[in-house]
Amino acid sequence: MKLPADLQRALDSAATVKADAKGAGRAVGLLDLTSLNDDDTEQTVEALCKRAVTPAGKVAAVCVWPRFVKTARKALKGSGVKIATVVNFPSGEADAATVAAETKAAIKDGAQEIDVVLPYRAFIDGARTQPMNVIRACREACGSDVTMKVILESGCFPDPELLAWAARDSIAAGADFLKTSTGKVQPAATLEAAALLLHVIHESGKPVGFKAAGGIRDADGAAAFLALATAIQGKGWAKPDTFRFGASALLDSLLATAGHGGKGEGKGEGKDKDGKDGKGDGKGGGVVAQPATAGY
Ligand SMILES: O=C[C@H](O)COP(=O)(O)O
């Protein structure tokens, strides 16, 4: 299935958008500042939390492994920055009872937002009941106070119709947000997947948010996703309650573009997927997002 013509036009136009200072400052407030590296420690999580309140304002949330939720809670006390964590991450292969237990434990530790991976491999293989039982179990464990973001791992879907189906089922199972990717699989966030998920959200008529996550490394890449959200959902829709970026190496580029310098003025201070220093292309990271070209 090709994207409908109006979505394709919105995507083509968004792909050409360049970041400006105002938009980059706004994007800071929509950021889930993320660290989900295997070698994260309490010290790296504390350092991450110190970066959550910036000269351009605070980020929306800090997203860390469940084992660091308590550390983040302490470090972020009084900041107003939310604490997000991941469950069933990144493989999406745990059963409903395990996911419910993971979710409850994280909430007990202080998590306010749960990013749960849809059992996407099972869904792609044709299963329908089991994947959604996992999402429903997470929803139940979250209750009404904790935000649940469902990670679809859009890059693994062989066709957009199946992705749209997973998105609709996730909304029916209680998703507060649809999130593109774990960031552990390529392709991660693409404008194609974003257009489709934003369209499904729009069609649903429900107050469901969208999170673009994985591979977004510079302010221009972020601006394209924001422009697309505005084109599909309307001006003013993208707020912290409805739109997030999940990114581990975007903040410095946003701050530099917003006129707040940041370490290295956005000249390659980012980290690549292995946490190595980016080599510097003036756009804030070793890997530059290619939002408009990859698959779903
Ligand atoms: O949820 C967010 C992703 O894990 C971040 O991915 P990234 O490291 O490619 O920015």
The ligand as a MOL file (V3000), in Angstrom:
LIG
                    3D

  0  0  0     0  0            999 V3000
M  V30 BEGIN CTAB
M  V30 COUNTS 10 9 0 0 0
M  V30 BEGIN ATOM
M  V30 1 O 13.1070 5.2720 23.0580 0
M  V30 2 C 14.0770 5.8000 22.5900 0
M  V30 3 C 15.1290 5.1260 21.8600 0
M  V30 4 O 15.5910 4.0120 22.5470 0
M  V30 5 C 16.2460 6.0670 21.5850 0
M  V30 6 O 16.9160 5.6730 20.4570 0
M  V30 7 P 18.2560 6.4340 20.0030 0
M  V30 8 O 19.3170 5.9450 20.9400 0
M  V30 9 O 18.4660 5.9710 18.5970 0
M  V30 10 O 18.0400 7.8870 20.1150 0
M  V30 END ATOM
M  V30 BEGIN BOND
M  V30 1 2 1 2
M  V30 2 1 2 3
M  V30 3 1 3 4
M  V30 4 1 3 5
M  V30 5 1 5 6
M  V30 6 1 6 7
M  V30 7 2 7 8
M  V30 8 1 7 9
M  V30 9 1 7 10
M  V30 END BOND
M  V30 END CTAB
M  END
